[in-house]
Amino acid sequence: EEPTFVPHDDIFCVFDGRVVEVVDDENASDFGRHIVIEHTWPRSGEKFFTLYAHLAEISVSGSVVSGQRIGKMGQTARSADARNWMAIAPHLHIEVRDVEGRAYEPVEFLSRFLSPSF
């Protein structure tokens, strides 16, 4: 039998933003309970989006977030197979996408985000 682990990690938004989607029904999506936040790069004004998925709980009240706790890591998903797999390897699924829906390459995103000229 595989060991199981129940995560209890708090999840925080990566940048100030506006909540654009909250899915609290774990059976409604392959992402389980999840939240999508819209952000704006300070200097360019370009928008980008972050997705936080497989959450055990979502704790956002209101539409504006600013570095706060937005939920708790979980093991939620529509698929029973995915839930079984996450019982062994729980994780936060996070994506960062531009307005066209294209994913940022993580190193590029962090370089841009951490750069003083973003």
C-alpha positions, -999 to 999 in steps of 0.1 A, spaced: 0 0 0 13 35 -9 17 60 19 -7 89 18 -1 125 29 -27 152 36 -12 186 28 -20 215 51 0 242 33 -15 277 30 -16 291 -5 -9 328 -11 -14 348 -43 19 357 -61 10 393 -68 -18 417 -62 -48 412 -84 -85 407 -90 -103 374 -86 -119 365 -119 -129 329 -112 -136 307 -82 -147 271 -87 -156 256 -53 -171 224 -67 -143 199 -69 -163 178 -94 -168 207 -119 -132 207 -132 -101 186 -137 -85 213 -116 -108 205 -87 -114 235 -64 -95 264 -80 -91 301 -83 -80 324 -111 -66 358 -104 -60 386 -129 -29 408 -124 -14 438 -141 24 444 -146 30 477 -129 50 495 -156 36 481 -188 0 477 -177 -1 443 -194 -24 418 -178 -15 382 -168 -34 355 -149 -25 329 -122 -44 297 -116 -42 279 -83 -57 244 -85 -65 212 -65 -72 233 -34 -88 218 -2 -104 251 5 -107 286 -10 -106 314 15 -110 345 -7 -136 370 4 -141 398 -21 -127 404 -55 -93 421 -47 -63 402 -33 -31 416 -21 -5 391 -10 -30 373 12 -38 337 19 -62 325 -8 -67 289 2 -52 256 14 -34 230 -7 -55 200 -13 -61 169 -34 -93 179 -53 -101 169 -89 -130 157 -109 -112 124 -117 -110 97 -91 -77 86 -107 -63 121 -102 -74 121 -66 -58 87 -60 -25 99 -75 -26 132 -54 -30 111 -22 5 99 -29 19 131 -45 -1 161 -33 8 194 -49 -3 228 -59 -10 231 -96 -1 267 -105 -1 282 -140 8 317 -152 -7 328 -185 -8 360 -206 -40 376 -219 -38 353 -250 -39 323 -228 -2 313 -235 17 299 -205 48 317 -193 79 296 -191 86 296 -153 122 310 -155 111 337 -179 82 347 -156 104 348 -125 130 368 -142 105 393 -154 86 393 -121 118 398 -101 133 424 -124 132 460 -112 120 471 -147 89 449 -149 
